[in-house]
Amino acid sequence: MRSSQEKTPIEILLVEDNEGDIGLTRVAFEDGNVRAHLSVVHDGVEALDYLFKRGDFANAAEPDLILLDINMPRMNGLDFLNIIKQDGHLKLIPVVMLTSSNAHSEIIESYRRHANGYVLKPSGIKEGSTMAKKIEAFWIDLAMLPSRG
């Protein structure tokens, strides 16, 4: 059993360009009462600015977990993975692909680029709440995160 200090909310960075999917994810985490603070950026370029605390993100909280879409404008999720998994500090942040693509080639390529998981986007609020609770059960209740060590 974890101490109460370890049960504090985790910081999650959602990298997603679709406003509908952003809204569904927010509602899913709220409905599931997930102990997490969700920050959102809209593509890989903005995510890098967030992680490197550039521009508008100078005071951004470091995420404990990244939920990453694959297909986005400017910089897609796979290219983003290439960059952060080469950085000595950022590569420690777990990244879960959260995408609508079930293409076997994209699953394989995500893991080749060191994604820590691959999850299909939920189709509705009920499925989204279930997904959010499972993320909480694993990444908050069970897994030991590098940022919490």
C-alpha positions, 0 to 999 in steps of 0.5 A, spaced: 500 500 500 502 506 498 503 512 503 498 518 502 503 522 499 504 518 493 497 518 492 497 525 490 495 527 483 499 526 478 501 530 472 499 528 465 500 531 459 495 530 453 498 531 446 492 531 442 489 535 436 482 533 436 478 538 440 472 532 441 477 527 443 480 532 448 473 534 451 472 526 451 478 525 455 477 531 460 470 528 461 473 521 462 478 523 467 473 527 471 467 522 471 472 517 473 475 521 479 482 520 477 487 523 481 491 527 476 491 534 473 491 534 465 494 539 461 493 539 454 497 541 448 495 540 440 501 537 437 508 535 438 511 541 437 507 544 442 509 538 446 516 540 446 515 547 448 511 544 454 517 539 456 522 544 455 519 550 458 519 555 452 515 561 451 508 560 454 510 554 457 515 557 462 512 555 468 509 548 466 509 542 471 513 536 469 509 531 467 509 524 470 505 521 464 504 523 457 498 521 453 500 521 446 496 521 439 500 519 433 496 523 427 497 530 428 499 536 424 506 539 424 509 534 428 506 527 429 507 522 435 512 518 432 517 523 431 515 526 438 517 520 441 524 520 437 526 526 440 524 525 447 527 518 448 533 521 446 533 526 451 537 524 458 531 526 462 525 526 458 526 519 456 524 517 463 517 520 462 512 514 461 509 515 454 502 511 452 500 512 445 492 514 445 490 513 438 484 511 434 489 507 429 489 500 430 494 499 425 499 493 426 505 497 423 503 503 428 503 499 434 510 496 432 513 502 430 511 506 437 514 500 441 520 501 437 521 508 438 520 506 446 513 508 447 511 505 454 504 503 452 499 503 446 491 504 447 485 505 443 481 511 444 475 510 447 468 511 443 464 514 448 464 517 455 463 510 459 469 507 455 473 513 456 471 513 464 473 506 464 480 507 460 481 513 465 480 508 471 485 503 468 490 508 467 489 511 474 489 503 477 496 502 473 500 509 473 498 511 479 496 506 484 501 500 481 507 503 477 512 506 480 514 513 476 521 515 476 518 522 477 516 520 484 522 516 486 
